[in-house]
C-alpha cells in the first residue's frame, strides 16, 4: 500500500477542487470539509482496489460525491432565509437564530481557482440545495465538471439514460431559479473601475452609518438576509427601516474589510467591543448592473474567522 505521504502527494492537486465540489453539494464549508475528509479516508483505504479504468480525478470525485450523498441523508438541507419563509416586517425585531444548522454559508474565494467561481455563486449553490440529492449530483458532475453521461452513471451506480432524466429534471428547477446573468458575467459587464467605486461606496457609507447612501446603492426590489436569523427584508424601503433601527442605528461603530466570497464582492464586518474591532459577520453582494440586488450578511463569527485567518 502507498504510504500516507505518498498518498497525500497523490491527492493534493485535487484537494481544493474536491472541497469546492463538496461545498456545491452540501452548501456548507464545514460539512464540505467533513465530507472531503471522509472521502479521502475512503480513497486511502481503497487505493489498492483502484484499477485505473477511470482517471484518478474521476475516481476521487466519485468517492467524494457519494460521501456527500451520505451526508445529505444525515442532516437537513441547507437554504438561504429567502427560501425558508416570507419576507419580514422591518419594524419588528429580527427573529432569533435557528438552533439547527439549515443555512448555506459563504465560501472564501481564496479556496477557489478562478474558473470555479461561477459554479459557487450564491444563487447557484442555493438553487442546487433545492434539488433532490441525485439530481444535484448529476447536474454538478455533468454541467460543472464536464463528466460524460457514462462517467456520471458509473459514479451514481445507474445508467446513462437515468442520468439524462435526472439532469433534465434538475435543469427545470435550477433554470427557473437562476437570474438571467451570472455574477461573473455581471462583474465583467460592470468593469473594474465602476465595481471599485461601488465596493468603496458601500464600505464607506456603511462605516459612517449613512443609511441613505447605502440604500441609494440598492436596486428597488433588493433583498437583505442575515442567516442564521430566518428574518429577511424585501425592497429598499423595508431595508432602510431595518438599517436605521439595527446595524446602522445612531452611535453604532463598524468597520468593513473587503474580501471575496462565492466569486462575489464581500466584506468582513467588524463590530466595536469597547476595546477593539472584532470580526463577526461576512456580507456578500449580489449585483444587477451597477446596483446591489441582494445583500446577504452571514452573522457568524466562526465564518468570519475563515476570512481573517
KELO-186338 format. One record per residue (C-alpha): residue in one letter; x, y, z. Coordinates in steps of 0.5 Angstrom, whole numbers, padded with zeros to 4 digits, always signed. Each point is the difference from the previous one (the first is absolute). Layout:
aXYZ ...
***
This chain:
x+0000+0000+0000 x+0002+0007-0001 x+0002+0003+0006 x-0003+0007+0003 x+0005+0005-0003 x+0000-0003-0007 x-0008+0000+0000 x+0000+0007+0003 x+0004+0002-0006 x-0004-0004-0005 x-0007+0003+0002 x+0003+0007+0002 x-0001+0003-0007 x-0007-0002+0000 x-0002+0002+0007 x-0002+0008-0001 x-0005-0002-0006 x-0003-0006+0004 x-0001+0004+0006 x-0004+0005-0005 x-0004-0006-0002 x-0002-0002+0007 x-0002+0007+0001 x-0004+0001-0006 x-0003-0007+0002 x-0001+0002+0007 x-0001+0008+0001 x+0005+0000+0006 x+0007+0001+0001 x+0001-0005+0006 x-0005-0005-0003 x+0005+0000-0006 x+0006-0001+0004 x-0003-0005+0004 x-0002-0004-0007 x+0006+0001-0003 x+0004-0003+0006 x-0005-0006+0000 x+0001+0000-0008 x+0008+0000+0001 x+0000-0005+0005 x-0004-0005-0004 x+0004+0001-0006 x+0006-0001+0004 x-0003-0007+0003 x-0002-0002-0007 x+0006+0002-0004 x+0002-0007-0001 x-0006-0001-0004 x+0001+0006-0005 x+0000-0004-0006 x+0002+0006-0005 x-0007-0001-0004 x-0001+0007+0001 x+0004+0006+0002 x+0003+0001+0007 x-0004+0007+0000 x-0007-0003-0002 x+0001-0006+0005 x+0001+0005+0005 x-0006+0004-0002 x-0004-0006+0000 x+0002-0001+0007 x-0001+0007+0002 x-0007+0000-0003 x-0002-0006+0004 x+0003+0003+0007 x-0004+0006-0002 x-0007-0004-0001 x+0001-0004+0006 x+0001+0007+0004 x-0006+0003-0003 x-0004-0006+0002 x+0002+0001+0007 x-0002+0008+0001 x-0005+0005-0002 x+0001+0003-0007 x+0004+0007+0000 x-0004+0006-0002 x+0000+0008+0000 x-0005+0003+0004 x-0004+0002-0006 x-0001-0007-0002 x-0002-0001+0008 x-0006+0004+0001 x-0004+0007-0003 x+0004+0007+0001 x-0001+0003+0007 x-0003+0007+0002 x+0006+0004+0002 x-0003+0004+0005 x+0000-0007+0004 x+0007-0002+0004 x+0003-0006-0004 x-0002-0007+0002 x+0005-0004+0004 x+0005-0004-0004 x-0002-0007-0001 x+0004-0005+0004 x+0000-0006-0005 x+0005+0001-0006 x-0004+0002-0006 x+0004+0005-0003 x+0004+0001-0006 x+0006+0003+0002 x+0006+0005-0004 x+0005-0004-0004 x+0007+0004+0000 x+0003+0002-0007 x+0007-0002+0003 x-0002-0007+0000 x-0002+0000-0008 x+0003+0000-0006 x-0002+0006-0005 x-0004-0005-0005 x-0004-0003+0006 x-0003+0007+0002 x-0007+0000-0004 x-0001-0007+0003 x+0000+0002+0007 x-0004+0007+0000 x-0005+0000+0005 x-0006+0000-0005 x+0002-0007-0003 x+0002-0003+0007 x-0007+0002+0002 x-0003-0003-0006 x+0004-0006+0001 x-0003-0001+0007 x-0007-0001-0002 x+0001-0006-0005 x+0000-0007+0003 x+0007-0003+0001 x+0001-0004-0006 x-0003+0006-0005 x+0005+0004+0004 x+0006-0005-0001 x-0002-0001-0007 x+0000+0008-0002 x+0006+0001+0003 x+0004-0006-0003 x-0003+0002-0007 x+0000+0007+0000 x+0005+0003+0004 x+0005-0006+0000 x-0001-0002-0007 x-0001-0007+0001 x-0003-0005-0005 x-0006-0003+0001 x+0003-0007+0000 x+0005+0003+0006 x-0006+0003+0004 x-0004-0006-0001 x+0006-0004+0003 x+0001+0005+0006 x-0007-0001+0001 x-0001-0007-0001 x-0005+0001-0005 x-0001+0000-0008 x+0001+0006-0005 x-0007+0000-0001 x-0002+0001+0007 x+0006+0006+0001 x-0003+0003-0006 x-0007+0000+0003 x+0003+0003+0007 x+0003+0005-0004 x-0006+0002-0004 x-0004+0001+0007 x+0006+0004+0003 x+0000+0005-0005 x-0007+0001+0000 x+0001+0002+0007 x+0006+0004+0000 x-0001+0004-0006 x-0007+0002+0003 x+0004+0003+0006 x+0007+0003-0003 x+0000+0007-0002 x+0001+0002-0008 x+0007+0002+0001 x+0005-0004+0005 x+0004+0004+0005 x+0007-0001-0004 x-0004+0003-0007 x-0003+0006+0004 x+0007+0002+0003 x+0003-0001-0006 x-0005+0005-0004 x+0001+0005+0006 x+0007+0001-0001 x+0006+0000+0005 x-0001+0008+0002 x-0008+0000+0001 x+0001-0006+0004 x+0005+0003+0004 x-0004+0006+0001 x-0006-0004+0002 x+0004-0004+0005 x+0003+0006+0003 x-0006+0004+0000 x-0004-0006+0004 x+0006+0000+0005 x+0001+0007+0002 x-0008+0001+0000 x+0000-0006+0005 x+0005+0002+0004 x-0002+0007+0001 x-0007-0003+0001 x-0003+0004-0005 x-0007-0004-0002 x-0002+0005-0006 x+0007-0001-0003 x-0001-0008+0001 x-0007+0000-0003 x+0002+0004-0006 x+0004-0006-0002 x-0005-0005+0000 x-0005-0002-0005 x-0007+0002+0001 x-0002-0007+0002 x+0006-0002+0003 x+0000-0005+0006 x+0004-0001+0006 x+0001-0006+0004 x+0004-0002+0006 x+0001-0007+0002 x+0000-0003+0005 x-0006+0004+0001 x-0006-0002-0004 x-0002+0007-0001 x+0001+0004-0007 x-0003+0006-0003 x-0002+0002-0007 x+0000+0007-0003 x+0004+0006+0001 x-0005+0003+0005 x+0000-0006+0005 x+0008-0001+0000 x+0000+0008+0001 x-0004-0001+0006 x+0004-0006+0003 x+0006+0003-0001 x-0002+0006+0004 x-0002-0004+0005 x+0005-0005+0001 x+0007-0001-0003 x+0001+0008-0002 x-0004+0003+0006 x+0003+0006+0002 x+0006-0001+0005 x+0002-0006-0004 x+0007-0002-0002 x+0002-0004-0005 x+0006-0002-0005 x+0000-0004-0006 x+0006-0003-0004 x-0001-0002-0007 x+0000-0007-0002 x-0003-0005-0005 x-0005-0006+0002 x-0003-0004-0005 x+0003+0003-0006 x-0003+0007+0002 x+0002+0006+0003 x-0001-0001+0008 x+0002+0003+0007 x+0003-0002+0006 x-0005+0004+0005 x+0004+0002+0007 x-0004+0003+0006 x+0003+0004+0006 x+0000-0004+0006 x+0002+0006+0004 x+0008-0001-0001 x+0001-0003-0007 x-0004-0001-0006 x-0002-0008+0000 x-0002-0003-0007 x-0007-0003+0001 x-0003-0001-0007 x+0001-0001-0007 x-0004+0004-0005 x-0001-0002-0008 x-0002+0005-0005 x-0004-0003-0006 x+0000+0005-0005 x-0005+0002-0006 x+0003+0005-0005 x+0003+0006+0005 x-0005-0002+0006 x+0000-0005+0005 x-0005-0004-0001 x+0001-0005+0006 x+0004+0001+0007 x+0001-0006+0004 x+0003+0001+0007 x+0002-0006+0003 x+0000+0001+0007 x+0005-0005+0003 x+0007+0002+0003 x+0003-0007-0002 x-0002+0001-0007 x+0003+0007+0000 x+0006-0003+0003 x+0001-0004-0006 x+0001+0006-0004 x+0005+0003+0005 x+0005-0006+0002 
***
